Amino acid sequence: MTSTHSLEKKAAAPTTRLGRLAKIVGPGIIAVLSWLGAGDLITSSVAGANYGYAMMWVLAVSLLLRFLIVNIIARFQLCNNQGMTILQGYAQLHPFFAWFMLGYALIMGHLTNAYMIKGAGEALATLLHIDYPLLASFAVVLGVWLLVGRNIYSLIEGVMKGLLALMTLAFMALAIMSKPDVGGILAGTIGFSIPPDEGVHGALLVAVSVIGAVAGSIANFVHPYVMRQKGWVGPEHKRIQRNDLLFAVFVGIIINLAIWVVGAEILRPNGIEVKTLDDLGAALQMFFGTGGWLIFFVGVFATLFASIAGKTTAFPMLITDAFQHIRPERREKYGKEFHHDPMHKWFMLFILVTPLVWSLPGMPDFVTLTIGVNALNIIGLPVISLGLLIMSNQKKLLGNYRNNWFENIALGFATILAVWVAFQLGTQLLA
């Protein structure tokens, strides 16, 4: 059965190099769009607009940690000899991890979609020139539900590829036109300093938000579940998974760097502080006029919509996986396909519908909500990285696929960094 399936896949494989490339980068595209969303867009632009390149090192460290963490997560799922998902890997260490991941994924899934839905609603309302962002947010939720409620993974994948290309080209063009200060970028990358506070959002809060949005994001767990949908399930897929992830991280570097440059070179010199999407859209409008404004808001809406669809597809898999580990009789009853469990749809509805409360009048604005939620990601990073450090060194499960010394140092550093920044931020807030 397996060999027949493999032959069918080989026969259906594209014959051109470009076709093969487009075919294999699917999970990475899904992951990078899920990562990008509003988190990177807002945190990078705010950091650039408020602090120039002074905190570029935070982005560099976060992107390195993201690659290492996601690669280790994916390798564990592909190479463990028990066929465990990443959640099962955590849960076999101690029952605490299953409960933690269930609660953490529910809370962060809700909050992450909260600012995504709020931002998509505001972008759609702006494009339609209506003063009803809440109504637009309802429309976004309805549209996503109609999309993810069907087995159309290939369509989601194709749409995301196009949207990623559009957003990358738009910000790259603007970043290049703004003539970035290469020396300033290099100095900020090796500077390792936190500048004095400027603007509404303090430097430490912005730094923590960047780390949370990039390295500590629960969305990093999207990748292995999308891999599973793609059919990458064993050690033979390890190389293609790593290359796919390298591609995704490379694209993420380009997008984050371009957004940061736009903030530092266009918004900051013009005294524009990122408080709303309009402030960020002003950068494109300055250079490209009304067309630039339209490209920005269409791109932002499309990217947020796609990211909400990605999170609403992947988060319930992680949540259902954790729930079934706590209630193993459900896995026995419904099998390994998560969507067969009726709770999967309820988790999906929770992740998608309850965040609408944050779009009600009187709730925090989009930028503040985005920065705050991404800063909260830092709370889960010590547990995630410490658990990953332990389970990715288990010889009985991974054999020769265990961590190397650099990966162990990096995970230890991520744990210490998360604890330190959380302590610093808590001290600052209580002062």
N, C-alpha and C positions, 0 to 999 in steps of 0.2 A: 504493500500500500504506500509506504513512504517513498520507495524508489519510483513508483509510477507518478506520484505527485511531483517529485523532483524533476522527472523527465518532462512532465507537462509544463512546469515552470520554466525549464531551459528552452523548450520549444517556443514558448510565448515571449521569451526575452527579446528586447530590442536588439537589432543587429548593429546599429550605429553607435559610435562612442558617446555622442551627445544623448542618444536615447537611453543607453545604459546608465549614464550619469544621472539623468532625470529620474530614472526608475529607482536608483539605490538611495537617493538622498531624502526619501520621504520622511522617516521618523525624525531626522535632524531638522527638517523644515518645520514639522509640527512642533517640535520642542522649542526651536528658536522663536517662533511666533508666539508660543505660549509663554516663553520667557520674556519676550520683548514687551508686548502689551503696553500698558501705561506706566508700569513700574520703572523700566529703563528710560522711557521717554521723558517722564517727569523728573526722576531723580537726577539723571544726567544733565538735563537742561537747567534745572535749578542750581545744581552744583557749578555748572559752567557760568551761568548768569550771575550768581552771587559771589563766587570765589575764584573765577578764572580757571587756571590750570593748577592751582595750589594743591588740590586733592585728587589729582589724576592718579596718584599711587593707589588710592582706595579702589578705583576701577580696575587697575592692573592686577592687584592682589585678588580682588573678587572674581575676575574672569578666570584667573589661573585656578583658583579654588573650585570654581564651577566646573571646569573641565575635569579636574581630578576627581571631585566627588561624584559627578554624573558618570564618568568612565568606570569608576570602581563599582558604583551601583549596578550599571549595565553588565559589567563583567561578572559580578556575583550571580546575577540572574541567568546569564548565559552558561556559566561554567560550573556552577555547583552541581554535585553529582546526585542530588535528590530532586532536581527539577523544581526547586522552590522559587516563588516570586520573591521580590525584594522585601515585601512585607513579611512573608513567612520567614525570611532570613532574620529579620529583626525579632520576630515573635519567638523563634526557637531559642534566643538568648535568655529571655525572661518574659513572663506574661505581661509585665509592665509595658513593654514596647508596643504590644498590640493595642492595649488601652490608650496609650499615649498617641499612637498614630491615628487611631479612630477619632479621638477628640480633637487632636491638632489639625487633621485634615478637614474635619467638619467645620471648625472655627475659621481656619485660614482659607478654606474654599469659599465659605460665605463672605468673608471680608475681602478676599481678592476679587471675586466677582462683583462685590459692592462698588469698588471704585471703577472697575472696568465698565459695568453697566451704567453707572452715573456719567462717566466720560463719554461713552458711546451715545447715550441719550442727549447729552449737551451738544455733541458734534452733529448729530442728526437734526436736532432742533435748529441749530445755527444754519445748516445747509438748507433747511426747508423754510428758514426765516419765520419760525413760529416761536412764541414765548411759552412753550409748554414742554420743558425738558422731561418732566415726569411722564407725560403721555408718550414722548419719544422713547423713554426707557422701557415702558411697557411694550412698545412695538418691537424693541430690540429683543426683549425676553421672549416674546411670542415667536419672532423670527428664528431665534436660536433653537427654541423648543421644536419647531417644525423641522429644523435641519438635523439636530442630533437625535431626534426621535426615530430616525430611520437608519438603515444600514447603508450609509453612503460615505464610507471612509475615503474612498478614492476621490470623490468630488471635493470633500473638505481638503484633502491633500493637494489637489490641483489648484483650488482657489488660493490656498495659503502660499503656494509657490509663486503665483502671480502677484499677490499682495506684498510678499516679502521683497520681490524684485522692484516693485513700484516704490515702496518706502525707502529701500536702500538707495536707489538711484536719486530720488528727490533730495534726501539729506546729504548724500555724497556730493551732489552738484552744488548745493548751497555751501557746504563746508569748504569745498575747493575754491569756490568763488570768493569766499571770505578771507582767503589767504592766511591760513592758520600760522601761528607762531610756533614753529617746530622746536625751537630752543626752549620755549616756555613749556611745551608738552613734555619734553625730556626732563626738564628740571622738576616739574610737578610729579613725574612718574617715579623719580628717585628721591623726592623731597622728604617723604614720611613726616609730614607736619599737619597739624590742625590749625587753620588760620583763625583770627578773631571773628566773632559772629558778625554777619551782615544780613540785612533784610529780615523778613518775618521768621524764617526758619534757620535756627542755629547751625553752626558748622558741624558740631558733633552729631546732631540729629540727622543732618543730610548725609554725613559719612555712614552712620549706622543704617540709614535707609538704603544707600547704595549697596552696602554689604548684604543687607537683608534681601533686596530685590534681585541681586545677582547670585551670591554664593549660598545664602541661607534659604532661598525660596523653596517652599514645598512643591512648587511647580517643577523642580528638578526631578521629582519622582514621576513626572509625566513620561519621560523618555522610555523607561523599560516597559511600561504598559503599552505604549504605541509600538515598540519593537515587537511585542507579542502579537499585536494585531497584524503587523507586517509579515509575520512568520519567521522572525529571527529568534530561535529558541534554544540553540546549542552552541558549543565551543567553536563549531565550524563557521559561525557568524561573527566571531569576535573581531576579526580584522575589518570586515565591512562596517561593523558597528563603530569601531574606533575611528575609521576614516570618515564615516558619516557624522560623528560627533565633532571631529576636528573641523569639518566643513561648517557645521552649525555654529561652533564657537567662533570661527574665523568671521563668519557673517555677523555674529553678535558683536565682535570687536569693532568691525567697520561701522555698524549702525550706532553703537554706543559712542564711539569716538566722534562720528559725524555730528550726533546730537549735542555732545559736549562742546565741540568746536563752535557750533551755531550759537550755543549759550554764551561762550566766552568771547567770541569775535563779533557777534552781531547784537545780542541782547544786552550784554554787560556794557559795552561802549555807549549804547544808546539809552542807558539808564532804565531798561525794561526789566522789571522783576516778574518772574513767572508766578502769577497768582491764579490765572485762568488759562484755558486753551487758547483764547484770543491773543494772549500775550505771546505764546509760542508761535501762533499763526502769523503774528506781525512780522516775524523774521522773514518768512517766505514772501509776504506781501511787499516788504521793502525792496526786495530784489526782483520779484517776478510780477508785481502788481496783483490785480484781481485773479489772474490765472494761478499765481502762486498760492494765494489764499484758498482757492478752490481745491487745488491739488493737496494742500495740507489737510483740510478738513475731510475730504473724501478719503485720503490715505489713513488719517487717524480713525475715522469711523470704521473703515474696512478692516484695519488691523485690530482694533478693539473687538469688533464683532467676531472676527476669526479667532481671536484669543479667547473670548468668552466661550465660543463653540468648542475650542480645544480643551479648555479647563472643565467645561460641563461634560465633556466626553470622558476625560481621563480621571478626574478627581473621584467620581463615584466608583471607578474600578478599585482605586486604592482604599476607599472607605469600605466598600463591600468586602474586599479581601481581608481587611482588619476585622470587620464584623463577623465574617465566616470563621476566622481563626478563633474568636472569642466564643462563637456558637458553631462548633465543628459539625453539628448535625445538619446544618443548612448546606454545607459544602457536599455532604454525603447525599442530601436530598436533591440538590439542584445542579450538581456537577461543577466543573471547572470554569464554565462560561458564566461570568459574573452577571450578565444581563438576564440570565434565566431566573435569578433570585428576585422575587418581587420587591425586596427592599432596595434593590439597585435603582429602580425607577423613583422611589421615594427619596433616596439620597440625591438623585439627579434633580428632582424638583426642589429639594431644600437648597442645593447649591445655586440653582438658577433663579428661584422665585423670591426667597426670603431677602436677598440683597436689595430688592426694590425699596425696602424701608429706608435705605440710606439716600435714596433719591427724593425723598419727601422734603418739602420746604422746611428750613430751619436746621437741617443736618449740616455737618461740616462740608466746606467747599471741596471740589474735586482734587485740587492740588494738595491741600492739607490732609485729606483722607488717604490719598495715594502715598504720601511720605510717611504718615503715621502707620499705616498697615504694613508697609515694607519694613519699617523699623521694628515692628513686632515680630517679624520673621527671625530676628536674632535670638529670640527666646528659645526657639526650637533647635537652633543650630548646634549647641553643645550636645544635646541628646542624640541628634541625627549623626553628627560626626564621630562621637565617642562610640555609639553602637556600631557604626560602619567600620570603625577602626578594629573593633573586636572581631566582628563576624567575617571581615575580609582577610583575616589572618588564620582562619580555622583550617588546619591542614586536612582534617577528616572530610571536609566539604569541598575544598577547592584544590587540594594537592599543589601542583606547580603553578596554579593561577592565583596564588596569594599575592599580597602587596609586596612591592619592593621597598627598600629603605626610604626612598624619597617620598613615596605615597604615605608611608606611616608618619613621617615627619610633618608632611603637609596636613594630614588629618589631626594630628596633635596640635599643630599651630592653629588650625581652624577652631578647635575646641577652646583653646586658651584665648584666642582673639575674641570669640563670641562672648565668653565670660567677662573678659576685660571691658569690652565696649558696653555690654549690658550694665556692668557695675558703674562705669563712668557716666552713662546716660542716667541711670537711677540716681546717682549722687547729685548730678546737675539738676534734675527735676525736683529733688527734695530740698535743694539748697534755698 
